[in-house]
Amino acid sequence: MRSSGPEDAPPLVLLPGIGSPGLTFSQNVAELATRFRVHAVDIHDHGRSVEREDGPVKDMADFVHW
């Protein structure tokens, strides 16, 4: 997950589609971070996210747990 903006600003979570990294939002984060604490999440192992310790994500239930 990448975070930008003032730590005391209201949070805004950006969720890319499966298979896309949080960098998908790179062109929008600078403007959004002037008003929000922006958190761009990486889904599964794309971008900088780390694989779960209990094994790979195989289905929707695993994504929810992760």
PyMOL Python script that loads the backbone (N, CA, C, O; Angstrom):
from pymol import cmd

cmd.read_pdbstr("""\
ATOM      1  N   MET A   1       0.850  -1.164   0.000  1.00  0.00           N
ATOM      2  CA  MET A   1       0.000   0.000   0.000  1.00  0.00           C
ATOM      3  C   MET A   1       0.903   1.236   0.000  1.00  0.00           C
ATOM      4  O   MET A   1       1.936   1.276   0.668  1.00  0.00           O
ATOM      5  N   ARG A   2       0.491   2.215  -0.748  1.00  0.00           N
ATOM      6  CA  ARG A   2       1.198   3.492  -0.778  1.00  0.00           C
ATOM      7  C   ARG A   2       0.293   4.549  -0.158  1.00  0.00           C
ATOM      8  O   ARG A   2      -0.899   4.600  -0.460  1.00  0.00           O
ATOM      9  N   SER A   3       0.845   5.383   0.697  1.00  0.00           N
ATOM     10  CA  SER A   3       0.056   6.425   1.357  1.00  0.00           C
ATOM     11  C   SER A   3       0.673   7.781   1.096  1.00  0.00           C
ATOM     12  O   SER A   3       1.895   7.932   1.091  1.00  0.00           O
ATOM     13  N   SER A   4      -0.190   8.777   0.878  1.00  0.00           N
ATOM     14  CA  SER A   4       0.243  10.148   0.587  1.00  0.00           C
ATOM     15  C   SER A   4      -0.722  11.120   1.236  1.00  0.00           C
ATOM     16  O   SER A   4      -1.863  10.773   1.542  1.00  0.00           O
ATOM     17  N   GLY A   5      -0.255  12.328   1.441  1.00  0.00           N
ATOM     18  CA  GLY A   5      -1.101  13.378   1.980  1.00  0.00           C
ATOM     19  C   GLY A   5      -0.911  13.540   3.472  1.00  0.00           C
ATOM     20  O   GLY A   5      -0.242  12.729   4.111  1.00  0.00           O
ATOM     21  N   PRO A   6      -1.509  14.605   4.038  1.00  0.00           N
ATOM     22  CA  PRO A   6      -1.362  14.888   5.469  1.00  0.00           C
ATOM     23  C   PRO A   6      -1.925  13.754   6.318  1.00  0.00           C
ATOM     24  O   PRO A   6      -3.008  13.240   6.039  1.00  0.00           O
ATOM     25  N   GLU A   7      -1.192  13.369   7.344  1.00  0.00           N
ATOM     26  CA  GLU A   7      -1.621  12.256   8.193  1.00  0.00           C
ATOM     27  C   GLU A   7      -2.916  12.546   8.936  1.00  0.00           C
ATOM     28  O   GLU A   7      -3.623  11.614   9.320  1.00  0.00           O
ATOM     29  N   ASP A   8      -3.248  13.833   9.151  1.00  0.00           N
ATOM     30  CA  ASP A   8      -4.472  14.168   9.871  1.00  0.00           C
ATOM     31  C   ASP A   8      -5.651  14.470   8.943  1.00  0.00           C
ATOM     32  O   ASP A   8      -6.720  14.854   9.418  1.00  0.00           O
ATOM     33  N   ALA A   9      -5.474  14.302   7.627  1.00  0.00           N
ATOM     34  CA  ALA A   9      -6.546  14.542   6.659  1.00  0.00           C
ATOM     35  C   ALA A   9      -7.505  13.355   6.632  1.00  0.00           C
ATOM     36  O   ALA A   9      -7.134  12.259   7.052  1.00  0.00           O
ATOM     37  N   PRO A  10      -8.739  13.553   6.142  1.00  0.00           N
ATOM     38  CA  PRO A  10      -9.671  12.425   6.034  1.00  0.00           C
ATOM     39  C   PRO A  10      -9.083  11.349   5.107  1.00  0.00           C
ATOM     40  O   PRO A  10      -8.473  11.676   4.090  1.00  0.00           O
ATOM     41  N   PRO A  11      -9.265  10.082   5.455  1.00  0.00           N
ATOM     42  CA  PRO A  11      -8.705   9.009   4.623  1.00  0.00           C
ATOM     43  C   PRO A  11      -9.505   8.785   3.344  1.00  0.00           C
ATOM     44  O   PRO A  11     -10.722   8.965   3.314  1.00  0.00           O
ATOM     45  N   LEU A  12      -8.807   8.396   2.308  1.00  0.00           N
ATOM     46  CA  LEU A  12      -9.409   8.008   1.032  1.00  0.00           C
ATOM     47  C   LEU A  12      -8.669   6.762   0.567  1.00  0.00           C
ATOM     48  O   LEU A  12      -7.455   6.801   0.371  1.00  0.00           O
ATOM     49  N   VAL A  13      -9.384   5.666   0.389  1.00  0.00           N
ATOM     50  CA  VAL A  13      -8.782   4.400  -0.022  1.00  0.00           C
ATOM     51  C   VAL A  13      -9.078   4.167  -1.494  1.00  0.00           C
ATOM     52  O   VAL A  13     -10.235   4.196  -1.912  1.00  0.00           O
ATOM     53  N   LEU A  14      -8.022   3.936  -2.286  1.00  0.00           N
ATOM     54  CA  LEU A  14      -8.155   3.661  -3.712  1.00  0.00           C
ATOM     55  C   LEU A  14      -7.884   2.180  -3.951  1.00  0.00           C
ATOM     56  O   LEU A  14      -6.821   1.674  -3.593  1.00  0.00           O
ATOM     57  N   LEU A  15      -8.842   1.490  -4.554  1.00  0.00           N
ATOM     58  CA  LEU A  15      -8.724   0.059  -4.807  1.00  0.00           C
ATOM     59  C   LEU A  15      -8.699  -0.202  -6.311  1.00  0.00           C
ATOM     60  O   LEU A  15      -9.708   0.003  -6.986  1.00  0.00           O
ATOM     61  N   PRO A  16      -7.569  -0.648  -6.845  1.00  0.00           N
ATOM     62  CA  PRO A  16      -7.506  -0.949  -8.274  1.00  0.00           C
ATOM     63  C   PRO A  16      -8.183  -2.288  -8.563  1.00  0.00           C
ATOM     64  O   PRO A  16      -8.465  -3.064  -7.650  1.00  0.00           O
ATOM     65  N   GLY A  17      -8.438  -2.544  -9.833  1.00  0.00           N
ATOM     66  CA  GLY A  17      -8.970  -3.847 -10.219  1.00  0.00           C
ATOM     67  C   GLY A  17      -7.939  -4.932  -9.989  1.00  0.00           C
ATOM     68  O   GLY A  17      -6.742  -4.652  -9.917  1.00  0.00           O
ATOM     69  N   ILE A  18      -8.396  -6.171  -9.873  1.00  0.00           N
ATOM     70  CA  ILE A  18      -7.493  -7.296  -9.670  1.00  0.00           C
ATOM     71  C   ILE A  18      -6.507  -7.359 -10.825  1.00  0.00           C
ATOM     72  O   ILE A  18      -6.898  -7.278 -11.990  1.00  0.00           O
ATOM     73  N   GLY A  19      -5.241  -7.504 -10.503  1.00  0.00           N
ATOM     74  CA  GLY A  19      -4.195  -7.560 -11.519  1.00  0.00           C
ATOM     75  C   GLY A  19      -3.568  -6.213 -11.801  1.00  0.00           C
ATOM     76  O   GLY A  19      -2.643  -6.118 -12.608  1.00  0.00           O
ATOM     77  N   SER A  20      -4.059  -5.159 -11.144  1.00  0.00           N
ATOM     78  CA  SER A  20      -3.499  -3.819 -11.331  1.00  0.00           C
ATOM     79  C   SER A  20      -2.851  -3.361 -10.034  1.00  0.00           C
ATOM     80  O   SER A  20      -3.375  -3.642  -8.956  1.00  0.00           O
ATOM     81  N   PRO A  21      -1.731  -2.667 -10.113  1.00  0.00           N
ATOM     82  CA  PRO A  21      -1.093  -2.170  -8.893  1.00  0.00           C
ATOM     83  C   PRO A  21      -1.701  -0.850  -8.444  1.00  0.00           C
ATOM     84  O   PRO A  21      -2.449  -0.213  -9.186  1.00  0.00           O
ATOM     85  N   GLY A  22      -1.373  -0.450  -7.227  1.00  0.00           N
ATOM     86  CA  GLY A  22      -1.807   0.852  -6.721  1.00  0.00           C
ATOM     87  C   GLY A  22      -1.281   2.002  -7.563  1.00  0.00           C
ATOM     88  O   GLY A  22      -1.831   3.103  -7.523  1.00  0.00           O
ATOM     89  N   LEU A  23      -0.223   1.757  -8.325  1.00  0.00           N
ATOM     90  CA  LEU A  23       0.323   2.800  -9.205  1.00  0.00           C
ATOM     91  C   LEU A  23      -0.653   3.215 -10.305  1.00  0.00           C
ATOM     92  O   LEU A  23      -0.437   4.221 -10.980  1.00  0.00           O
ATOM     93  N   THR A  24      -1.717   2.450 -10.484  1.00  0.00           N
ATOM     94  CA  THR A  24      -2.752   2.797 -11.458  1.00  0.00           C
ATOM     95  C   THR A  24      -3.248   4.219 -11.221  1.00  0.00           C
ATOM     96  O   THR A  24      -3.639   4.904 -12.166  1.00  0.00           O
ATOM     97  N   PHE A  25      -3.236   4.659  -9.988  1.00  0.00           N
ATOM     98  CA  PHE A  25      -3.776   5.965  -9.604  1.00  0.00           C
ATOM     99  C   PHE A  25      -2.733   7.076  -9.560  1.00  0.00           C
ATOM    100  O   PHE A  25      -3.031   8.174  -9.091  1.00  0.00           O
ATOM    101  N   SER A  26      -1.533   6.819 -10.032  1.00  0.00           N
ATOM    102  CA  SER A  26      -0.433   7.773  -9.869  1.00  0.00           C
ATOM    103  C   SER A  26      -0.745   9.156 -10.426  1.00  0.00           C
ATOM    104  O   SER A  26      -0.272  10.151  -9.875  1.00  0.00           O
ATOM    105  N   GLN A  27      -1.514   9.251 -11.484  1.00  0.00           N
ATOM    106  CA  GLN A  27      -1.820  10.565 -12.061  1.00  0.00           C
ATOM    107  C   GLN A  27      -2.841  11.337 -11.239  1.00  0.00           C
ATOM    108  O   GLN A  27      -2.987  12.545 -11.421  1.00  0.00           O
ATOM    109  N   ASN A  28      -3.549  10.663 -10.340  1.00  0.00           N
ATOM    110  CA  ASN A  28      -4.593  11.312  -9.548  1.00  0.00           C
ATOM    111  C   ASN A  28      -4.187  11.600  -8.114  1.00  0.00           C
ATOM    112  O   ASN A  28      -4.784  12.461  -7.468  1.00  0.00           O
ATOM    113  N   VAL A  29      -3.190  10.901  -7.606  1.00  0.00           N
ATOM    114  CA  VAL A  29      -2.862  10.975  -6.190  1.00  0.00           C
ATOM    115  C   VAL A  29      -2.393  12.363  -5.772  1.00  0.00           C
ATOM    116  O   VAL A  29      -2.780  12.832  -4.702  1.00  0.00           O
ATOM    117  N   ALA A  30      -1.597  13.019  -6.555  1.00  0.00           N
ATOM    118  CA  ALA A  30      -1.062  14.331  -6.156  1.00  0.00           C
ATOM    119  C   ALA A  30      -2.192  15.315  -5.840  1.00  0.00           C
ATOM    120  O   ALA A  30      -2.138  16.012  -4.828  1.00  0.00           O
ATOM    121  N   GLU A  31      -3.197  15.374  -6.685  1.00  0.00           N
ATOM    122  CA  GLU A  31      -4.317  16.290  -6.448  1.00  0.00           C
ATOM    123  C   GLU A  31      -5.157  15.831  -5.254  1.00  0.00           C
ATOM    124  O   GLU A  31      -5.522  16.642  -4.403  1.00  0.00           O
ATOM    125  N   LEU A  32      -5.461  14.544  -5.193  1.00  0.00           N
ATOM    126  CA  LEU A  32      -6.272  14.024  -4.087  1.00  0.00           C
ATOM    127  C   LEU A  32      -5.567  14.204  -2.744  1.00  0.00           C
ATOM    128  O   LEU A  32      -6.221  14.450  -1.731  1.00  0.00           O
ATOM    129  N   ALA A  33      -4.251  14.083  -2.731  1.00  0.00           N
ATOM    130  CA  ALA A  33      -3.477  14.171  -1.488  1.00  0.00           C
ATOM    131  C   ALA A  33      -3.423  15.579  -0.923  1.00  0.00           C
ATOM    132  O   ALA A  33      -2.953  15.767   0.199  1.00  0.00           O
ATOM    133  N   THR A  34      -3.886  16.570  -1.662  1.00  0.00           N
ATOM    134  CA  THR A  34      -3.959  17.926  -1.104  1.00  0.00           C
ATOM    135  C   THR A  34      -5.113  18.046  -0.113  1.00  0.00           C
ATOM    136  O   THR A  34      -5.108  18.936   0.737  1.00  0.00           O
ATOM    137  N   ARG A  35      -6.116  17.145  -0.217  1.00  0.00           N
ATOM    138  CA  ARG A  35      -7.301  17.205   0.641  1.00  0.00           C
ATOM    139  C   ARG A  35      -7.507  15.959   1.497  1.00  0.00           C
ATOM    140  O   ARG A  35      -8.245  15.997   2.481  1.00  0.00           O
ATOM    141  N   PHE A  36      -6.855  14.849   1.125  1.00  0.00           N
ATOM    142  CA  PHE A  36      -7.082  13.574   1.802  1.00  0.00           C
ATOM    143  C   PHE A  36      -5.765  12.891   2.139  1.00  0.00           C
ATOM    144  O   PHE A  36      -4.722  13.207   1.568  1.00  0.00           O
ATOM    145  N   ARG A  37      -5.830  11.952   3.073  1.00  0.00           N
ATOM    146  CA  ARG A  37      -4.738  10.997   3.298  1.00  0.00           C
ATOM    147  C   ARG A  37      -5.082   9.820   2.383  1.00  0.00           C
ATOM    148  O   ARG A  37      -5.965   9.022   2.694  1.00  0.00           O
ATOM    149  N   VAL A  38      -4.391   9.722   1.275  1.00  0.00           N
ATOM    150  CA  VAL A  38      -4.710   8.752   0.226  1.00  0.00           C
ATOM    151  C   VAL A  38      -3.941   7.455   0.455  1.00  0.00           C
ATOM    152  O   VAL A  38      -2.727   7.465   0.661  1.00  0.00           O
ATOM    153  N   HIS A  39      -4.661   6.353   0.417  1.00  0.00           N
ATOM    154  CA  HIS A  39      -4.072   5.018   0.554  1.00  0.00           C
ATOM    155  C   HIS A  39      -4.389   4.251  -0.729  1.00  0.00           C
ATOM    156  O   HIS A  39      -5.541   3.883  -0.961  1.00  0.00           O
ATOM    157  N   ALA A  40      -3.385   4.011  -1.557  1.00  0.00           N
ATOM    158  CA  ALA A  40      -3.550   3.245  -2.792  1.00  0.00           C
ATOM    159  C   ALA A  40      -3.100   1.815  -2.510  1.00  0.00           C
ATOM    160  O   ALA A  40      -1.916   1.554  -2.298  1.00  0.00           O
ATOM    161  N   VAL A  41      -4.050   0.907  -2.511  1.00  0.00           N
ATOM    162  CA  VAL A  41      -3.806  -0.483  -2.128  1.00  0.00           C
ATOM    163  C   VAL A  41      -3.378  -1.302  -3.343  1.00  0.00           C
ATOM    164  O   VAL A  41      -3.911  -1.139  -4.441  1.00  0.00           O
ATOM    165  N   ASP A  42      -2.406  -2.185  -3.123  1.00  0.00           N
ATOM    166  CA  ASP A  42      -2.031  -3.171  -4.135  1.00  0.00           C
ATOM    167  C   ASP A  42      -2.840  -4.430  -3.866  1.00  0.00           C
ATOM    168  O   ASP A  42      -2.911  -4.895  -2.728  1.00  0.00           O
ATOM    169  N   ILE A  43      -3.441  -4.977  -4.897  1.00  0.00           N
ATOM    170  CA  ILE A  43      -4.225  -6.198  -4.748  1.00  0.00           C
ATOM    171  C   ILE A  43      -3.317  -7.406  -4.964  1.00  0.00           C
ATOM    172  O   ILE A  43      -2.630  -7.503  -5.981  1.00  0.00           O
ATOM    173  N   HIS A  44      -3.321  -8.310  -4.014  1.00  0.00           N
ATOM    174  CA  HIS A  44      -2.551  -9.549  -4.032  1.00  0.00           C
ATOM    175  C   HIS A  44      -1.066  -9.241  -4.127  1.00  0.00           C
ATOM    176  O   HIS A  44      -0.541  -8.543  -3.259  1.00  0.00           O
ATOM    177  N   ASP A  45      -0.387  -9.717  -5.112  1.00  0.00           N
ATOM    178  CA  ASP A  45       1.067  -9.608  -5.180  1.00  0.00           C
ATOM    179  C   ASP A  45       1.529  -8.623  -6.249  1.00  0.00           C
ATOM    180  O   ASP A  45       2.693  -8.655  -6.648  1.00  0.00           O
ATOM    181  N   HIS A  46       0.642  -7.748  -6.722  1.00  0.00           N
ATOM    182  CA  HIS A  46       1.013  -6.771  -7.740  1.00  0.00           C
ATOM    183  C   HIS A  46       1.532  -5.518  -7.046  1.00  0.00           C
ATOM    184  O   HIS A  46       1.002  -5.132  -6.005  1.00  0.00           O
ATOM    185  N   GLY A  47       2.530  -4.891  -7.587  1.00  0.00           N
ATOM    186  CA  GLY A  47       3.114  -3.713  -6.948  1.00  0.00           C
ATOM    187  C   GLY A  47       3.977  -4.128  -5.771  1.00  0.00           C
ATOM    188  O   GLY A  47       4.795  -5.040  -5.892  1.00  0.00           O
ATOM    189  N   ARG A  48       3.799  -3.459  -4.620  1.00  0.00           N
ATOM    190  CA  ARG A  48       4.670  -3.706  -3.471  1.00  0.00           C
ATOM    191  C   ARG A  48       4.042  -4.572  -2.389  1.00  0.00           C
ATOM    192  O   ARG A  48       4.670  -4.784  -1.351  1.00  0.00           O
ATOM    193  N   SER A  49       2.838  -5.078  -2.584  1.00  0.00           N
ATOM    194  CA  SER A  49       2.210  -5.892  -1.544  1.00  0.00           C
ATOM    195  C   SER A  49       2.977  -7.187  -1.342  1.00  0.00           C
ATOM    196  O   SER A  49       3.663  -7.670  -2.243  1.00  0.00           O
ATOM    197  N   VAL A  50       2.850  -7.733  -0.162  1.00  0.00           N
ATOM    198  CA  VAL A  50       3.579  -8.945   0.207  1.00  0.00           C
ATOM    199  C   VAL A  50       2.610 -10.123   0.274  1.00  0.00           C
ATOM    200  O   VAL A  50       1.495  -9.990   0.779  1.00  0.00           O
ATOM    201  N   GLU A  51       3.039 -11.267  -0.233  1.00  0.00           N
ATOM    202  CA  GLU A  51       2.237 -12.494  -0.183  1.00  0.00           C
ATOM    203  C   GLU A  51       1.901 -12.833   1.264  1.00  0.00           C
ATOM    204  O   GLU A  51       2.690 -12.561   2.169  1.00  0.00           O
ATOM    205  N   ARG A  52       0.758 -13.414   1.477  1.00  0.00           N
ATOM    206  CA  ARG A  52       0.354 -13.830   2.824  1.00  0.00           C
ATOM    207  C   ARG A  52       1.307 -14.888   3.350  1.00  0.00           C
ATOM    208  O   ARG A  52       1.858 -15.682   2.587  1.00  0.00           O
ATOM    209  N   GLU A  53       1.492 -14.889   4.662  1.00  0.00           N
ATOM    210  CA  GLU A  53       2.373 -15.875   5.293  1.00  0.00           C
ATOM    211  C   GLU A  53       1.791 -17.281   5.240  1.00  0.00           C
ATOM    212  O   GLU A  53       2.539 -18.259   5.251  1.00  0.00           O
ATOM    213  N   ASP A  54       0.456 -17.396   5.183  1.00  0.00           N
ATOM    214  CA  ASP A  54      -0.164 -18.724   5.222  1.00  0.00           C
ATOM    215  C   ASP A  54      -0.427 -19.292   3.825  1.00  0.00           C
ATOM    216  O   ASP A  54      -1.205 -20.234   3.678  1.00  0.00           O
ATOM    217  N   GLY A  55       0.210 -18.730   2.810  1.00  0.00           N
ATOM    218  CA  GLY A  55       0.092 -19.291   1.468  1.00  0.00           C
ATOM    219  C   GLY A  55      -0.482 -18.314   0.463  1.00  0.00           C
ATOM    220  O   GLY A  55      -0.910 -17.217   0.822  1.00  0.00           O
ATOM    221  N   PRO A  56      -0.488 -18.714  -0.796  1.00  0.00           N
ATOM    222  CA  PRO A  56      -0.959 -17.824  -1.862  1.00  0.00           C
ATOM    223  C   PRO A  56      -2.475 -17.647  -1.842  1.00  0.00           C
ATOM    224  O   PRO A  56      -3.206 -18.472  -1.295  1.00  0.00           O
ATOM    225  N   VAL A  57      -2.926 -16.559  -2.448  1.00  0.00           N
ATOM    226  CA  VAL A  57      -4.349 -16.287  -2.599  1.00  0.00           C
ATOM    227  C   VAL A  57      -4.851 -17.102  -3.793  1.00  0.00           C
ATOM    228  O   VAL A  57      -4.328 -16.986  -4.901  1.00  0.00           O
ATOM    229  N   LYS A  58      -5.875 -17.930  -3.548  1.00  0.00           N
ATOM    230  CA  LYS A  58      -6.384 -18.805  -4.612  1.00  0.00           C
ATOM    231  C   LYS A  58      -7.812 -18.497  -5.013  1.00  0.00           C
ATOM    232  O   LYS A  58      -8.210 -18.787  -6.141  1.00  0.00           O
ATOM    233  N   ASP A  59      -8.603 -17.907  -4.101  1.00  0.00           N
ATOM    234  CA  ASP A  59     -10.006 -17.653  -4.411  1.00  0.00           C
ATOM    235  C   ASP A  59     -10.484 -16.423  -3.630  1.00  0.00           C
ATOM    236  O   ASP A  59      -9.709 -15.807  -2.899  1.00  0.00           O
ATOM    237  N   MET A  60     -11.768 -16.072  -3.788  1.00  0.00           N
ATOM    238  CA  MET A  60     -12.308 -14.866  -3.166  1.00  0.00           C
ATOM    239  C   MET A  60     -12.206 -14.921  -1.643  1.00  0.00           C
ATOM    240  O   MET A  60     -11.923 -13.902  -1.012  1.00  0.00           O
ATOM    241  N   ALA A  61     -12.427 -16.071  -1.054  1.00  0.00           N
ATOM    242  CA  ALA A  61     -12.315 -16.184   0.406  1.00  0.00           C
ATOM    243  C   ALA A  61     -10.890 -15.858   0.865  1.00  0.00           C
ATOM    244  O   ALA A  61     -10.700 -15.231   1.908  1.00  0.00           O
ATOM    245  N   ASP A  62      -9.893 -16.282   0.088  1.00  0.00           N
ATOM    246  CA  ASP A  62      -8.501 -15.946   0.415  1.00  0.00           C
ATOM    247  C   ASP A  62      -8.253 -14.450   0.304  1.00  0.00           C
ATOM    248  O   ASP A  62      -7.529 -13.887   1.125  1.00  0.00           O
ATOM    249  N   PHE A  63      -8.845 -13.784  -0.708  1.00  0.00           N
ATOM    250  CA  PHE A  63      -8.687 -12.334  -0.842  1.00  0.00           C
ATOM    251  C   PHE A  63      -9.283 -11.630   0.363  1.00  0.00           C
ATOM    252  O   PHE A  63      -8.688 -10.686   0.883  1.00  0.00           O
ATOM    253  N   VAL A  64     -10.448 -12.072   0.817  1.00  0.00           N
ATOM    254  CA  VAL A  64     -11.088 -11.459   1.969  1.00  0.00           C
ATOM    255  C   VAL A  64     -10.203 -11.611   3.206  1.00  0.00           C
ATOM    256  O   VAL A  64     -10.021 -10.663   3.971  1.00  0.00           O
ATOM    257  N   HIS A  65      -9.661 -12.805   3.390  1.00  0.00           N
ATOM    258  CA  HIS A  65      -8.785 -13.057   4.534  1.00  0.00           C
ATOM    259  C   HIS A  65      -7.527 -12.203   4.461  1.00  0.00           C
ATOM    260  O   HIS A  65      -7.098 -11.646   5.471  1.00  0.00           O
ATOM    261  N   TRP A  66      -6.924 -12.093   3.260  1.00  0.00           N
ATOM    262  CA  TRP A  66      -5.711 -11.325   3.060  1.00  0.00           C
ATOM    263  C   TRP A  66      -5.940  -9.868   3.354  1.00  0.00           C
ATOM    264  O   TRP A  66      -5.017  -9.062   3.238  1.00  0.00           O
TER     265      TRP A  66
END
""", "prot")
cmd.dss("prot")
cmd.show_as("cartoon", "prot")
cmd.util.cbc("prot")
cmd.orient("prot")
